[in-house]
Amino acid sequence: MTTSFSGKKALVCGASQGIGWSTAQILADQGAQVTLLARTEERLKTLVNELNGSGHSYLAVDLHDTEALTKALQNQSNDFDILILNAGGPKGGSLLEAKDEEYLESFRTHILANATLVKSIAPHMKSKNYGRIVHIISTSVKAVIPNLGVSNTIRGAVANWSKTLSMELAPFGITVNNVLPGYTKTPRLEKLITATASRLGQSESEVSQMWKDKVPSLRFAEPEEVAHAVVFLASEVAGYINGVNLPVDGGRTPSL
Ligand code: NAD
């Protein structure tokens, strides 16, 4: 099996930390020319210099701001072979407490941003009859997670968006697949542990242990364990895998 990305151009969203950053590093290690997308220019400037290889760049834009994203994409060539769709997860909390703005904000960041990116990039992929789109979502697509009300709602919508897109783009040599991370050691997980510990009046180590106990593998994932699954689906050899949800969760999701 070869997973060389030599000659391939990749846009990795949510690339300044966590699973997105790990994915960008692996793609660069394997020869891809990577564009990092996140909000903070200073951080991206530093990170782009840490990637192995040459020809990397960055795009500092807030995925929540559809207008700014559209403008940013108009100012560059967008001839990417690989698009990794990823952003920070929606705010936690129960549905009864969720504000309208939380639904609208996550709809913009997770659906409108993806649609804007795909409208700019898919025409180039179609012209080459080749493309890989990988979407980092959550296992809540398969089994909802308590106290992540808005997130569960948006994740389901996003997964259906991806599946529909995979059917539209398949005739053009383009695949669209979803990776569903379980508990993964990133700043996002740290924040969720802190919030849950404060809500339940427990220590952070108690909450961590309680969550690890829910995973058959009895541990959290390293970010690169999820990123390697993303990179595989972004590789040439994964060309006949299309429209799937792939949990990378240590076996936690209780369904196939
Ligand atoms: P993270 O919060 O550590 O990193 C998210 C990245 O997205 C960062 O680079 C951040 O700067 C960027 N980002 C956030 N909002 C943005 C915006 N509006 N515009 C541009 N960039 C933005 O997240 P992670 O843990 O790496 O997770 C990646 C995805 O996987 C998220 O959707 C997360 O909810 C999901 N997920 C994570 C876990 C986990 O345990 N870490 C579990 C299930 C699902």
Boltz pocket constraint, residues with backbone or C-beta under 6 A from the ligand:
constraints:
  - pocket:
      binder: B
      contacts: [[A, 13], [A, 14], [A, 15], [A, 16], [A, 17], [A, 18], [A, 19], [A, 20], [A, 37], [A, 38], [A, 39], [A, 61], [A, 62], [A, 63], [A, 64], [A, 86], [A, 87], [A, 88], [A, 89], [A, 90], [A, 109], [A, 136], [A, 137], [A, 138], [A, 139], [A, 180], [A, 181], [A, 182], [A, 183], [A, 184], [A, 185], [A, 186], [A, 187], [A, 188], [A, 189]]
      max_distance: 6.0
